Amino acid sequence: MITYSKERNLITCLVDSSIYNMDIIFKCFYWYGKLFSIEICKKEDFVEILIEKKEGIIDEVMFNKLRLKIKQDLIDFKTRDIVTKETKSVRELIIAKAFSNLSDEEEDIIFTSPVDR
């Protein structure tokens, strides 16, 4: 769950830390650093993100756009994290094969199905 509040030129975003871990949150908000000053604070069950525009003000239109963008970006980075974890072993196998010094004959023995031998 994500909740938002706006006071003057500061948006406070509270993110449930059981859904989005700190890595995901930092990766997400890194991209906001060009236009906004970002402060991330871990609390007990949630993460508090303070967002302040570096120049200008945050009006209601920008506030609503930011809420939608933050929600979408958190989902995007959460999905990337899930895919990275689920494909870790496949990536490790590809890297191991790419850097192995096995001959073609040895490779066939290791990387073929036992049924095909």
Phi and psi in degrees as a GROMACS rama.xvg file:
@    title "Ramachandran Plot"
@    xaxis  label "Phi"
@    yaxis  label "Psi"
@TYPE xy
-128.39  130.299  ILE-2
-122.936  149.264  THR-3
-128.757  150.376  TYR-4
-145.678  153.645  SER-5
-131.242  129.486  LYS-6
-134.481  113.834  GLU-7
55.2945  -113.24  ARG-8
-107.606  24.204  ASN-9
-128.539  127.194  LEU-10
-105.37  132.027  ILE-11
-109.072  126.887  THR-12
-120.43  122.725  CYS-13
-106.979  123.083  LEU-14
-118.717  133.007  VAL-15
-66.4882  116.92  ASP-16
-75.4502  -10.0473  SER-17
-80.0633  -15.8683  SER-18
-101.056  -46.2311  ILE-19
-117.024  115.744  TYR-20
-79.251  172.303  ASN-21
-62.6903  -36.6341  MET-22
-59.032  -46.4596  ASP-23
-62.6023  -44.1787  ILE-24
-63.7396  -45.2268  ILE-25
-64.5956  -41.5527  PHE-26
-62.8883  -40.5276  LYS-27
-64.081  -51.5095  CYS-28
-82.0944  -9.36907  PHE-29
-54.9471  -40.5617  TYR-30
-72.4055  -11.8005  TRP-31
-87.5049  -9.53672  TYR-32
-63.5821  -20.6594  GLY-33
-68.9764  -41.7609  LYS-34
-103.395  -20.0219  LEU-35
-128.967  151.07  PHE-36
-91.0353  126.426  SER-37
-117.037  132.122  ILE-38
-125.786  127.374  GLU-39
-117.899  123.723  ILE-40
-127.338  124.703  CYS-41
-82.4436  124.91  LYS-42
-108.453  -167.934  LYS-43
-62.3861  -63.9634  GLU-44
-109.264  4.56507  ASP-45
-150.582  169.857  PHE-46
-116.968  131.257  VAL-47
-100.782  125.19  GLU-48
-116.263  123.103  ILE-49
-102.352  125.883  LEU-50
-121.19  119.842  ILE-51
-128.356  130.261  GLU-52
-69.3817  132.797  LYS-53
-68.446  -39.9571  LYS-54
-133.965  137.846  GLU-55
85.6749  -167.85  GLY-56
-119.203  162.077  ILE-57
-100.803  103.045  ILE-58
-87.0696  179.703  ASP-59
-63.8731  -36.2287  GLU-60
-64.2117  -47.0241  VAL-61
-64.7873  -40.3683  MET-62
-57.5653  -46.6762  PHE-63
-66.6529  -39.0962  ASN-64
-64.8211  -41.7941  LYS-65
-63.5223  -41.5479  LEU-66
-57.7817  -46.0137  ARG-67
-66.5981  -41.4785  LEU-68
-66.1396  -43.3347  LYS-69
-61.3963  -45.5625  ILE-70
-57.6376  -47.3011  LYS-71
-66.2119  -41.9274  GLN-72
-65.3587  -39.7004  ASP-73
-63.7197  -41.6593  LEU-74
-63.2944  -42.6776  ILE-75
-59.7112  -50.0314  ASP-76
-70.4061  -30.5473  PHE-77
-65.6957  -43.8148  LYS-78
-63.5021  -42.6402  THR-79
-60.3575  -40.6315  ARG-80
-64.0191  -42.9219  ASP-81
-62.2445  -47.3548  ILE-82
-63.5062  -41.3077  VAL-83
-59.9795  -44.2305  THR-84
-67.257  -40.6822  LYS-85
-72.0204  -23.9978  GLU-86
-105.972  10.1321  THR-87
-58.1009  -48.7703  LYS-88
-65.4184  -36.534  SER-89
-64.3896  -45.1296  VAL-90
-62.267  -39.8107  ARG-91
-64.0382  -40.1729  GLU-92
-64.3397  -42.7123  LEU-93
-62.6724  -44.2567  ILE-94
-66.4129  -42.5192  ILE-95
-61.4113  -43.2329  ALA-96
-65.3473  -41.1945  LYS-97
-63.4521  -33.9377  ALA-98
-102.479  4.62689  PHE-99
-76.3406  152.965  SER-100
-108.36  30.3205  ASN-101
-78.7682  148.216  LEU-102
-74.8319  167.078  SER-103
-60.8188  -36.7836  ASP-104
-64.7461  -46.3033  GLU-105
-64.9661  -36.9513  GLU-106
-62.5878  -43.4769  GLU-107
-60.6945  -37.6494  ASP-108
-66.8046  -43.674  ILE-109
-75.5186  -42.1071  ILE-110
-101.224  17.5964  PHE-111
-110.793  159.363  THR-112
-68.4644  141.131  SER-113
-59.816  -26.4731  PRO-114
-69.6133  -33.4184  VAL-115
-78.4251  -12.5101  ASP-116
